Amino acid sequence: MHTQAPLPFTGQKRRFLNHFKTLLKQQIPNDGDGWTIVDAFGGSGLLAHTAKQVLPKARVIYNDFDGYTERLQNINDTNQLRKIIFDLTRDYPRNQKLPETLKKTIQTTLQTFGGYIDLDCVASWILFSSRQPTDLHDLIYNHTYFNNVRLSDYPSADDYLDGVEVVSKSYHELLPEFQDNSNALLVLDPPYVSTAQGAYRKAGYFGMVEFLRLMRLVRPPFVFFSSTRSELLDYLDLIVNEKAEGWQNLQDYQKISVHITMNKTAHYEDNMIYKFQAA
């Protein structure tokens, strides 16, 4: 079982994997026989992968909205490019800014490379921590380069999605297909509303209107990931306390929180919110 996504991805739920596995084992019997797990905002596929490993008899659907499977299919090209750039930078100090002459050489390498270019991987090698280019042009021309090149190849991920069904749909197309199936668990990890979404290549595609549209489709059983950087918990409490439309689907939810420290002054909580029994 993979404990992290094979390739870099912003927002993968590594810190929640043990909690997620425990919850699945506690709530879903018989190795998932007769159940469907719908990972509606699939991201790196790590939650779908984990669900299939824990519940091998379940039908697990991974909604690949970010093109992660294409990245997995091109790991060989990514490793080839990594070696080229590593060889260019190996004699320079790590975690330091690269000189302009070398930057230009890397720019030429990226422009002329004949294979697939994984923007997220390359960004992790040559950009300052957490910087995410919007496209190849942005990566080549609009950033300072640093020497953070990965020291080894990425391992093969041929078995990562074994047994998992891969689809690519908007959540409002996918979720209604399972709306009346009480044995379909909705796994929901959307971009957090009211936070910076620049790390998501489709930045801006999930705003308040999309959030409200999603919440009309949420019913138990569900597992919802969020953060104190968004206002999901306040929203859930408002709906339940005001007995607004659909409040029964959300009342008596439970949560598991993980405290995240970014630096001495910045910290927050990530939450796994869940409910399995209908009101």
MARKOL-918477 format. One line per 2 residues: number of its first residue (from 1); their letters; for each residue x, y, z of N, C-alpha, C. Coordinates in Angstrom, 1 decimal. Example, Ala and Ser with C-alpha at 12.3 -4.5 7.8 and 13.67 -1.06 7.14 Angstrom:
<nodes>
1) as) 13.2/-5.7/7.8/12.3/-4.5/7.8/13.2/-3.3/7.8; 12.8/-2.2/7.1/13.7/-1.1/7.1/12.9/0.0/7.9
</nodes>
This chain:
<nodes>
1) mh) 0.8/-1.2/0.0/0.0/0.0/0.0/0.9/1.3/0.0; 0.6/2.2/-0.9/1.3/3.4/-1.0/0.9/4.3/0.2
3) tq) 1.9/5.0/0.8/1.5/5.9/1.9/1.7/7.3/1.5; 2.0/7.5/0.2/2.0/8.9/-0.4/1.8/8.7/-1.9
5) ap) 1.4/9.7/-2.6/1.2/9.7/-4.0/2.6/9.4/-4.7; 2.6/8.7/-5.8/3.9/8.4/-6.4/4.6/9.6/-7.0
7) lp) 3.9/10.6/-7.4/4.4/11.8/-7.9/3.9/13.0/-7.1; 4.6/14.1/-7.1/4.2/15.3/-6.2/2.8/15.7/-6.6
9) ft) 2.0/16.1/-5.5/0.7/16.6/-5.7/0.3/17.5/-4.5; -0.1/18.7/-4.8/-0.5/19.6/-3.7/-1.8/19.1/-3.1
11) gq) -1.8/18.9/-1.8/-3.1/18.6/-1.2/-3.4/17.1/-1.0; -2.5/16.2/-1.2/-2.7/14.8/-0.9/-2.9/14.6/0.6
13) kr) -3.7/13.7/1.0/-4.1/13.5/2.3/-3.3/12.5/3.1; -1.9/12.6/3.1/-1.1/11.6/3.7/-1.3/11.6/5.2
15) rf) -1.5/12.8/5.8/-1.7/12.8/7.3/-3.0/12.1/7.8; -3.9/11.9/6.9/-5.2/11.3/7.3/-5.3/9.9/6.9
17) ln) -4.3/9.3/6.3/-4.4/7.9/5.8/-4.8/6.9/6.8; -4.1/7.0/8.0/-4.4/6.0/9.0/-5.8/6.2/9.6
19) hf) -6.2/7.4/9.7/-7.6/7.7/10.2/-8.6/7.2/9.1; -8.3/7.5/7.9/-9.2/7.1/6.8/-9.3/5.5/6.7
21) kt) -8.2/4.8/6.8/-8.2/3.4/6.8/-9.0/2.8/8.0; -8.8/3.4/9.1/-9.5/2.9/10.3/-11.0/3.1/10.2
23) ll) -11.4/4.3/9.7/-12.8/4.6/9.5/-13.5/3.6/8.5; -12.8/3.3/7.4/-13.3/2.4/6.4/-13.5/1.0/7.0
25) kq) -12.5/0.6/7.7/-12.6/-0.8/8.3/-13.8/-0.8/9.4; -14.0/0.2/10.1/-15.0/0.2/11.2/-16.4/0.3/10.6
27) qi) -16.6/1.0/9.5/-17.9/1.3/9.0/-18.4/0.5/7.9; -17.5/-0.2/7.1/-17.9/-0.9/6.0/-17.4/-2.4/6.1
29) pn) -18.4/-3.3/6.2/-18.1/-4.7/6.5/-17.7/-5.5/5.2; -17.2/-6.7/5.4/-17.0/-7.7/4.3/-16.1/-7.2/3.2
31) dg) -15.0/-6.5/3.6/-14.1/-6.0/2.6/-14.7/-5.2/1.6; -15.8/-4.5/1.9/-16.5/-3.6/1.0/-17.4/-4.3/0.0
33) dg) -17.7/-5.6/0.1/-18.6/-6.3/-0.8/-19.9/-5.6/-0.9; -20.3/-5.2/-2.1/-21.6/-4.5/-2.3/-21.6/-3.0/-2.1
35) wt) -20.4/-2.5/-1.8/-20.2/-1.0/-1.6/-19.5/-0.4/-2.8; -19.8/0.9/-3.0/-19.1/1.7/-4.0/-18.4/2.9/-3.2
37) iv) -17.2/3.2/-3.5/-16.5/4.3/-2.9/-16.3/5.3/-4.1; -16.8/6.5/-4.0/-16.7/7.5/-5.0/-15.8/8.6/-4.6
39) da) -14.6/8.6/-5.1/-13.6/9.7/-4.8/-13.8/10.8/-5.8; -14.7/11.7/-5.4/-15.2/12.7/-6.4/-14.2/13.8/-6.8
41) fg) -13.3/14.1/-5.9/-12.2/15.1/-6.3/-10.9/14.3/-6.1; -10.6/13.4/-7.0/-9.6/12.4/-6.8/-8.2/12.9/-6.6
43) gs) -7.9/14.1/-7.2/-6.5/14.5/-7.0/-5.5/13.6/-7.4; -4.6/13.2/-6.5/-3.5/12.2/-6.7/-4.0/10.8/-6.8
45) gl) -5.2/10.5/-6.4/-5.7/9.1/-6.4/-5.3/8.4/-5.1; -4.7/9.1/-4.1/-4.2/8.4/-3.0/-5.3/7.8/-2.1
47) la) -6.4/8.6/-2.0/-7.6/8.1/-1.2/-8.2/6.9/-1.9; -8.4/7.0/-3.2/-9.0/5.9/-4.0/-8.1/4.6/-3.9
49) ht) -6.8/4.8/-4.0/-5.8/3.7/-3.9/-6.0/3.1/-2.5; -6.0/3.9/-1.4/-6.1/3.4/-0.1/-7.4/2.7/0.1
51) ak) -8.5/3.2/-0.4/-9.8/2.6/-0.2/-9.8/1.2/-0.9; -9.2/1.1/-2.0/-9.2/-0.2/-2.7/-8.3/-1.2/-2.0
53) qv) -7.3/-0.8/-1.4/-6.4/-1.7/-0.6/-7.1/-2.2/0.7; -7.9/-1.3/1.3/-8.5/-1.6/2.6/-9.8/-2.4/2.3
55) lp) -10.5/-2.1/1.2/-11.8/-2.7/0.9/-11.7/-3.3/-0.5; -11.0/-4.4/-0.7/-10.7/-5.0/-2.0/-11.9/-5.4/-2.8
57) ka) -13.0/-5.7/-2.1/-14.2/-6.1/-2.8/-15.1/-5.0/-3.2; -14.8/-3.8/-2.8/-15.6/-2.6/-3.1/-15.3/-2.2/-4.5
59) rv) -16.3/-1.5/-5.1/-16.1/-0.8/-6.4/-15.6/0.6/-6.0; -14.4/0.9/-6.5/-13.8/2.2/-6.1/-13.6/3.0/-7.4
61) iy) -14.2/4.2/-7.4/-14.2/5.1/-8.5/-13.3/6.3/-8.2; -12.3/6.6/-9.0/-11.4/7.7/-8.9/-11.7/8.7/-10.0
63) nd) -12.2/9.9/-9.6/-12.4/10.9/-10.6/-11.2/11.8/-10.8; -10.5/11.5/-11.9/-9.2/12.1/-12.2/-9.5/13.4/-12.9
65) fd) -9.8/14.5/-12.2/-10.1/15.8/-12.8/-8.9/16.6/-13.1; -7.7/16.2/-12.5/-6.5/17.0/-12.7/-5.5/16.3/-13.6
67) gy) -5.8/15.3/-14.3/-4.9/14.6/-15.2/-3.7/13.9/-14.6; -3.9/13.4/-13.3/-2.8/12.7/-12.6/-2.5/11.4/-13.3
69) te) -3.5/10.7/-13.9/-3.1/9.4/-14.5/-2.2/9.6/-15.7; -2.4/10.7/-16.4/-1.4/11.0/-17.5/0.0/11.2/-17.0
71) rl) 0.1/11.8/-15.9/1.4/12.0/-15.2/2.0/10.6/-14.9; 1.2/9.7/-14.3/1.7/8.4/-13.9/2.1/7.6/-15.2
73) qn) 1.4/7.7/-16.3/1.8/7.0/-17.5/3.1/7.5/-18.1; 3.6/8.6/-17.7/4.8/9.2/-18.3/5.9/9.3/-17.3
75) in) 5.9/8.5/-16.3/7.0/8.5/-15.3/8.4/8.3/-16.0; 8.4/7.4/-17.0/9.7/7.2/-17.7/10.3/8.5/-18.3
77) dt) 9.5/9.2/-18.9/9.9/10.5/-19.5/10.3/11.5/-18.3; 9.6/11.5/-17.3/9.9/12.3/-16.1/11.2/12.0/-15.5
79) nq) 11.5/10.7/-15.4/12.8/10.3/-14.9/13.9/10.6/-15.8; 13.7/10.5/-17.1/14.7/10.9/-18.1/15.1/12.4/-18.0
81) lr) 14.0/13.2/-17.9/14.3/14.6/-17.8/14.9/15.0/-16.4; 14.5/14.3/-15.4/15.2/14.5/-14.1/16.7/14.2/-14.1
83) ki) 17.1/13.2/-14.8/18.5/12.8/-14.9/19.3/13.9/-15.7; 18.6/14.4/-16.8/19.3/15.5/-17.5/19.5/16.7/-16.7
85) if) 18.5/17.1/-16.0/18.6/18.3/-15.2/19.5/18.1/-14.0; 19.5/16.9/-13.4/20.4/16.6/-12.3/21.8/16.7/-12.7
87) dl) 22.1/16.1/-13.9/23.5/16.1/-14.4/24.0/17.6/-14.6; 23.1/18.5/-15.0/23.4/19.9/-15.2/23.7/20.6/-13.9
89) tr) 23.0/20.2/-12.8/23.1/20.9/-11.6/23.9/20.2/-10.5; 24.5/19.0/-10.7/25.0/18.2/-9.7/26.2/18.9/-9.0
91) dy) 26.9/19.8/-9.7/28.1/20.4/-9.1/27.8/21.7/-8.4; 26.6/22.1/-8.3/26.1/23.3/-7.7/25.5/23.1/-6.3
93) pr) 25.7/24.0/-5.4/25.1/23.8/-4.0/23.6/23.6/-4.1; 23.2/22.6/-3.3/21.7/22.3/-3.2/21.0/23.4/-2.4
95) nq) 19.7/23.6/-2.8/18.8/24.6/-2.1/19.3/26.0/-2.3; 20.1/26.2/-3.3/20.6/27.6/-3.6/20.1/28.0/-5.0
97) kl) 20.1/29.3/-5.1/19.7/29.9/-6.4/20.8/29.5/-7.5; 20.3/29.1/-8.7/21.2/28.7/-9.7/21.6/30.0/-10.5
99) pe) 22.8/30.0/-11.1/23.3/31.2/-11.8/22.5/31.3/-13.1; 22.5/32.5/-13.7/21.7/32.8/-14.9/22.1/31.9/-16.1
101) tl) 23.4/31.7/-16.2/23.9/30.9/-17.3/23.3/29.5/-17.3; 23.3/28.9/-16.1/22.7/27.6/-15.9/21.2/27.6/-16.1
103) kk) 20.6/28.6/-15.6/19.1/28.8/-15.8/18.8/28.7/-17.3; 19.6/29.5/-18.1/19.3/29.5/-19.5/19.5/28.1/-20.2
105) ti) 20.5/27.4/-19.7/20.7/26.0/-20.2/19.5/25.1/-19.8; 19.0/25.2/-18.6/17.8/24.5/-18.2/16.6/24.9/-19.0
107) qt) 16.5/26.2/-19.3/15.4/26.7/-20.1/15.4/26.0/-21.5; 16.6/26.0/-22.1/16.7/25.4/-23.4/16.4/23.9/-23.4
109) tl) 16.8/23.2/-22.3/16.5/21.8/-22.1/15.0/21.6/-22.1; 14.3/22.4/-21.3/12.8/22.3/-21.3/12.2/22.6/-22.6
111) qt) 12.7/23.5/-23.3/12.1/23.9/-24.6/12.3/22.8/-25.7; 13.4/22.1/-25.6/13.8/21.1/-26.6/13.5/19.6/-26.2
113) fg) 13.1/19.4/-25.0/12.9/18.0/-24.5/11.8/17.4/-25.3; 12.0/16.2/-25.9/11.1/15.6/-26.8/10.0/14.8/-26.1
115) gy) 10.0/14.6/-24.8/9.1/13.8/-24.1/8.1/14.6/-23.4; 7.3/13.9/-22.5/6.3/14.5/-21.6/7.0/15.3/-20.5
117) id) 6.5/16.5/-20.3/7.0/17.4/-19.2/6.0/17.5/-18.1; 6.3/17.0/-16.9/5.5/17.0/-15.8/5.8/18.3/-15.0
119) ld) 4.9/19.3/-15.1/5.1/20.6/-14.5/5.3/20.5/-13.0; 4.5/19.7/-12.4/4.6/19.6/-10.9/6.0/19.0/-10.5
121) cv) 6.4/18.0/-11.2/7.7/17.4/-10.8/8.8/18.4/-11.1; 8.8/19.0/-12.3/9.9/20.0/-12.6/9.9/21.2/-11.6
123) as) 8.7/21.6/-11.3/8.6/22.7/-10.3/9.3/22.4/-9.0; 9.1/21.1/-8.6/9.6/20.7/-7.3/11.2/20.6/-7.4
125) wi) 11.7/20.5/-8.6/13.2/20.4/-8.7/13.9/21.7/-8.8; 13.2/22.7/-9.4/14.0/23.9/-9.7/13.3/25.2/-9.3
127) lf) 12.1/25.1/-8.6/11.5/26.4/-8.1/11.6/26.4/-6.6; 11.4/27.6/-6.1/11.4/27.7/-4.6/10.2/27.0/-4.1
129) ss) 10.3/26.5/-2.9/9.3/25.6/-2.2/7.9/26.2/-2.4; 7.0/25.3/-2.9/5.5/25.6/-3.0/5.2/26.4/-4.2
131) rq) 6.1/26.9/-5.0/5.8/27.7/-6.2/5.2/26.7/-7.2; 4.1/27.1/-7.9/3.5/26.2/-8.8/3.3/27.0/-10.1
133) pt) 3.9/26.6/-11.2/3.7/27.3/-12.5/2.3/27.0/-13.1; 1.8/27.9/-13.8/0.5/27.7/-14.4/0.6/26.9/-15.7
135) dl) 1.7/27.0/-16.4/1.9/26.2/-17.6/3.4/26.2/-17.9; 3.8/25.6/-19.0/5.2/25.4/-19.4/5.9/26.8/-19.6
137) hd) 5.2/27.7/-20.3/5.7/29.0/-20.6/6.0/29.7/-19.3; 5.1/29.7/-18.3/5.3/30.3/-17.0/6.5/29.7/-16.3
139) li) 6.6/28.3/-16.3/7.7/27.7/-15.7/9.1/28.1/-16.3; 9.1/28.3/-17.6/10.4/28.6/-18.3/10.8/30.0/-18.1
141) yn) 9.8/31.0/-18.1/10.2/32.4/-18.2/9.9/33.2/-17.0; 9.1/32.7/-16.1/8.7/33.7/-15.0/9.1/33.3/-13.6
143) ht) 10.2/32.5/-13.5/10.6/32.1/-12.1/12.1/32.1/-12.0; 12.5/32.3/-10.7/13.9/32.1/-10.4/14.1/30.6/-10.1
145) yf) 15.3/30.1/-10.6/15.5/28.7/-10.4/16.5/28.4/-9.2; 16.1/27.3/-8.5/16.9/26.8/-7.4/17.3/25.4/-7.6
147) nn) 18.3/24.9/-6.9/18.8/23.5/-7.1/18.2/22.6/-6.1; 17.0/22.1/-6.4/16.3/21.2/-5.5/16.0/19.9/-6.2
149) vr) 16.8/19.6/-7.2/16.5/18.4/-8.1/16.6/17.1/-7.3; 15.5/16.4/-7.5/15.4/15.1/-6.8/16.6/14.2/-7.1
151) ls) 17.1/13.5/-6.1/18.4/12.7/-6.2/18.2/11.4/-6.9; 17.0/10.9/-7.0/16.8/9.6/-7.5/15.5/9.6/-8.4
153) dy) 15.4/8.5/-9.2/14.2/8.4/-10.1/13.0/8.1/-9.3; 11.8/8.5/-9.8/10.6/8.1/-9.2/10.3/6.6/-9.5
155) ps) 9.8/5.9/-8.5/9.6/4.4/-8.8/8.4/4.2/-9.7; 8.4/3.1/-10.3/7.2/2.7/-11.1/5.9/2.7/-10.3
157) ad) 4.9/3.2/-10.9/3.6/3.2/-10.2/2.5/2.3/-11.0; 3.0/1.3/-11.6/2.2/0.4/-12.5/1.0/-0.1/-11.7
159) dy) 1.2/-0.4/-10.4/0.1/-1.1/-9.7/-0.7/-0.1/-8.8; -0.4/1.1/-8.9/-1.0/2.1/-8.0/-2.5/2.2/-8.1
161) ld) -3.1/2.1/-9.3/-4.5/2.2/-9.5/-5.1/0.8/-9.9; -4.5/-0.3/-9.5/-5.0/-1.6/-9.9/-6.4/-1.7/-9.2
163) gv) -7.4/-2.2/-10.0/-8.7/-2.4/-9.5/-9.5/-1.2/-9.3; -9.0/0.0/-9.6/-9.7/1.2/-9.4/-10.3/1.7/-10.8
165) ev) -11.5/2.1/-10.8/-12.1/2.7/-12.0/-11.8/4.1/-12.1; -11.2/4.5/-13.3/-10.9/5.9/-13.5/-11.9/6.6/-14.4
167) vs) -12.4/7.7/-13.9/-13.3/8.5/-14.8/-12.8/10.0/-14.7; -13.3/10.8/-15.6/-13.0/12.2/-15.6/-14.2/13.0/-15.8
169) ks) -14.9/13.4/-14.8/-16.2/14.1/-14.9/-16.2/15.3/-13.9; -17.1/16.2/-14.1/-17.3/17.2/-13.0/-18.1/16.5/-11.9
171) yh) -17.9/17.0/-10.7/-18.6/16.4/-9.5/-20.1/16.4/-9.7; -20.6/17.4/-10.3/-22.1/17.5/-10.4/-22.6/16.6/-11.5
173) el) -21.8/16.0/-12.3/-22.2/14.9/-13.2/-22.1/13.6/-12.5; -21.0/13.4/-11.7/-20.7/12.1/-11.1/-21.6/11.8/-9.9
175) lp) -21.7/12.7/-9.0/-22.4/12.4/-7.7/-23.9/12.0/-7.9; -24.6/12.7/-8.8/-26.0/12.2/-8.9/-26.2/10.8/-9.3
177) ef) -25.2/10.2/-9.9/-25.3/8.8/-10.3/-25.4/7.9/-9.1; -25.0/8.4/-8.0/-25.0/7.5/-6.8/-25.9/8.1/-5.6
179) qd) -26.7/9.1/-6.0/-27.5/9.8/-5.0/-28.4/9.0/-4.2; -29.0/7.9/-4.8/-29.9/7.1/-4.1/-29.4/5.8/-3.6
181) ns) -28.0/5.6/-3.7/-27.4/4.4/-3.3/-26.8/4.5/-1.9; -27.5/3.9/-0.9/-27.1/4.1/0.5/-25.7/3.3/0.8
183) na) -25.3/2.5/-0.2/-24.0/1.8/0.0/-23.0/2.4/-0.9; -23.1/3.7/-1.3/-22.1/4.4/-2.0/-21.6/5.5/-1.1
185) ll) -20.3/5.4/-0.7/-19.7/6.4/0.2/-19.1/7.5/-0.7; -19.5/8.7/-0.4/-18.9/9.9/-1.1/-17.7/10.4/-0.4
187) vl) -16.6/10.3/-1.1/-15.3/10.9/-0.5/-15.1/12.2/-1.2; -15.0/13.3/-0.4/-15.1/14.6/-1.0/-13.9/15.4/-0.5
189) dp) -13.0/15.8/-1.4/-11.8/16.6/-1.0/-11.7/17.7/-2.0; -12.6/18.6/-2.1/-12.5/19.7/-3.0/-11.5/20.8/-2.6
191) py) -11.1/21.6/-3.5/-10.3/22.8/-3.1/-11.0/23.6/-2.0; -10.3/24.1/-1.1/-10.9/24.7/0.1/-11.4/26.1/-0.3
193) vs) -12.7/26.4/-0.2/-13.3/27.7/-0.5/-12.7/28.7/0.5; -12.5/29.9/0.0/-12.0/31.1/0.8/-10.5/30.9/1.1
195) ta) -9.8/30.0/0.4/-8.4/29.9/0.5/-7.7/30.1/-0.8; -6.4/30.4/-0.8/-5.7/30.6/-2.1/-5.7/29.2/-2.8
197) qg) -6.2/29.2/-4.1/-6.2/28.0/-4.8/-5.1/27.9/-5.9; -4.1/28.8/-5.8/-3.1/28.9/-6.8/-2.3/27.7/-7.1
199) ay) -2.3/26.8/-6.0/-1.5/25.6/-6.2/-2.3/24.5/-7.0; -3.6/24.8/-7.3/-4.4/23.9/-8.1/-4.3/24.5/-9.5
201) rk) -3.9/23.6/-10.5/-3.8/24.1/-11.8/-5.1/24.7/-12.4; -6.2/24.2/-11.9/-7.5/24.8/-12.4/-8.0/25.8/-11.4
203) ag) -7.1/26.7/-10.9/-7.4/27.7/-9.9/-8.6/28.5/-10.3; -9.5/28.7/-9.4/-10.7/29.4/-9.6/-11.9/28.6/-10.1
205) yf) -11.7/27.3/-10.4/-12.8/26.6/-10.9/-13.8/26.2/-9.8; -13.4/26.3/-8.5/-14.2/25.9/-7.4/-14.4/27.0/-6.4
207) gm) -15.4/27.9/-6.7/-15.6/29.0/-5.8/-16.9/28.7/-5.0; -17.5/29.8/-4.4/-18.6/29.7/-3.5/-19.8/29.0/-4.2
209) ve) -20.1/29.4/-5.4/-21.2/28.8/-6.1/-21.1/27.3/-6.3; -19.8/26.9/-6.7/-19.6/25.5/-6.8/-19.7/24.8/-5.5
211) fl) -19.2/25.4/-4.4/-19.3/24.8/-3.1/-20.8/24.6/-2.7; -21.6/25.6/-2.9/-23.0/25.5/-2.6/-23.7/24.4/-3.4
213) rl) -23.3/24.3/-4.7/-23.9/23.3/-5.5/-23.5/21.9/-5.0; -22.2/21.8/-4.6/-21.8/20.5/-4.1/-22.5/20.1/-2.8
215) mr) -22.7/21.1/-1.9/-23.4/20.8/-0.6/-24.8/20.3/-0.8; -25.4/20.6/-1.9/-26.8/20.1/-2.2/-26.8/18.6/-2.5
217) lv) -25.6/18.1/-2.9/-25.5/16.7/-3.3/-24.9/15.8/-2.2; -24.5/16.5/-1.1/-23.9/15.7/0.0/-25.0/15.0/0.9
219) rp) -24.9/13.7/1.1/-25.7/13.0/1.9/-24.9/11.8/2.5; -25.3/11.3/3.7/-24.6/10.2/4.2/-24.8/8.9/3.4
221) pf) -23.8/8.0/3.4/-22.5/8.2/4.0/-21.5/9.1/3.2; -20.8/9.9/4.0/-19.8/10.7/3.3/-18.6/10.9/4.2
223) vf) -17.5/11.2/3.6/-16.2/11.6/4.2/-15.8/12.9/3.5; -15.7/14.0/4.3/-15.4/15.3/3.7/-14.1/15.9/4.3
225) fs) -13.2/16.3/3.5/-12.0/16.8/4.0/-12.0/18.4/3.9; -11.6/19.0/4.9/-11.6/20.5/4.9/-10.6/21.0/5.9
227) st) -10.6/22.3/6.2/-9.6/22.9/7.0/-10.2/24.1/7.7; -9.5/24.5/8.8/-9.9/25.7/9.5/-9.6/27.0/8.6
229) rs) -8.8/26.8/7.6/-8.6/27.9/6.6/-9.8/28.2/5.8; -10.7/27.2/5.7/-12.0/27.5/5.1/-13.1/27.6/6.2
231) el) -14.3/27.7/5.8/-15.4/27.9/6.8/-16.4/26.8/6.8; -15.9/25.6/6.4/-16.9/24.5/6.3/-17.6/24.1/7.6
233) ld) -16.9/24.0/8.7/-17.5/23.6/9.9/-18.5/24.7/10.4; -18.2/25.9/10.2/-19.2/27.0/10.5/-20.4/26.9/9.6
235) yl) -20.2/26.5/8.4/-21.3/26.4/7.4/-22.2/25.2/7.8; -21.6/24.1/8.2/-22.4/22.9/8.6/-23.2/23.2/9.8
237) dl) -22.6/23.9/10.8/-23.3/24.2/12.0/-24.5/25.2/11.7; -24.2/26.1/10.8/-25.3/27.0/10.4/-26.5/26.3/9.8
239) iv) -26.2/25.4/8.9/-27.3/24.7/8.2/-28.1/23.8/9.2; -27.4/23.2/10.1/-28.0/22.3/11.1/-28.8/23.1/12.1
241) ne) -28.2/24.2/12.6/-28.9/25.0/13.6/-30.1/25.7/13.1; -30.0/26.2/11.8/-31.1/26.9/11.2/-32.1/25.9/10.6
243) ka) -31.8/24.6/10.6/-32.6/23.6/9.9/-32.9/24.0/8.5; -31.9/24.4/7.8/-32.0/24.8/6.4/-32.1/23.5/5.5
245) eg) -32.4/23.7/4.3/-32.6/22.6/3.4/-31.4/21.6/3.5; -31.8/20.3/3.7/-30.8/19.3/3.8/-30.1/19.1/5.1
247) wq) -30.6/19.8/6.1/-29.9/19.8/7.4/-29.8/18.4/8.0; -30.8/17.5/7.7/-30.8/16.2/8.3/-29.6/15.4/7.8
249) nl) -29.1/15.7/6.6/-28.0/15.0/6.0/-26.7/15.3/6.7; -26.6/16.4/7.4/-25.4/16.9/8.0/-25.4/16.9/9.5
251) qd) -26.5/16.8/10.2/-26.5/16.8/11.6/-25.8/15.6/12.2; -25.2/15.8/13.4/-24.5/14.8/14.1/-23.3/14.2/13.3
253) yq) -22.7/15.1/12.5/-21.5/14.7/11.8/-20.4/14.6/12.9; -19.4/13.8/12.5/-18.2/13.7/13.4/-16.9/14.2/12.7
255) ki) -15.9/14.5/13.4/-14.7/14.9/12.8/-13.5/14.5/13.5; -12.4/14.3/12.7/-11.1/14.1/13.2/-10.2/15.2/12.7
257) sv) -9.4/15.8/13.6/-8.6/17.0/13.3/-7.1/16.6/13.4; -6.4/17.2/12.5/-4.9/17.1/12.5/-4.3/18.5/12.5
259) hi) -3.5/18.8/13.5/-2.9/20.1/13.7/-1.7/20.2/12.7; -1.6/21.3/12.0/-0.6/21.5/11.0/0.2/22.8/11.4
261) tm) 1.5/22.7/11.5/2.3/23.8/11.8/3.2/24.1/10.6; 3.0/25.3/10.0/3.8/25.7/8.8/5.1/26.4/9.2
263) nk) 5.0/27.2/10.2/6.2/27.9/10.8/5.9/28.4/12.2; 6.7/29.2/12.8/6.5/29.6/14.2/5.2/30.4/14.4
265) ta) 4.7/31.0/13.4/3.5/31.8/13.5/2.3/31.3/12.8; 2.5/30.4/11.8/1.4/30.0/11.0/1.0/28.5/11.3
267) hy) -0.2/28.3/11.7/-0.7/26.9/11.9/-2.2/26.9/11.7; -2.7/25.7/11.5/-4.1/25.5/11.2/-4.5/24.0/11.5
269) ed) -5.7/23.7/11.3/-6.2/22.3/11.5/-6.8/21.8/10.2; -6.4/20.7/9.8/-7.1/19.9/8.7/-8.1/19.0/9.4
271) nm) -9.3/18.9/8.7/-10.4/18.1/9.3/-10.8/17.0/8.4; -11.1/15.9/8.9/-11.8/14.8/8.2/-13.2/14.7/8.8
273) iy) -14.2/15.1/8.1/-15.6/15.2/8.6/-16.4/14.0/8.0; -17.1/13.3/8.8/-17.8/12.1/8.3/-19.1/11.9/8.9
275) kf) -20.0/11.2/8.2/-21.2/10.7/8.7/-21.6/9.5/7.9; -22.0/8.4/8.6/-22.4/7.2/7.9/-23.9/6.8/8.0
277) qa) -24.5/7.2/9.1/-25.9/6.8/9.3/-26.8/8.0/8.9; -27.8/7.7/8.2/-28.8/8.8/7.9/-29.6/9.1/9.1
279) a) -30.1/10.4/9.2/-30.8/10.8/10.3/-32.2/10.2/10.4
</nodes>
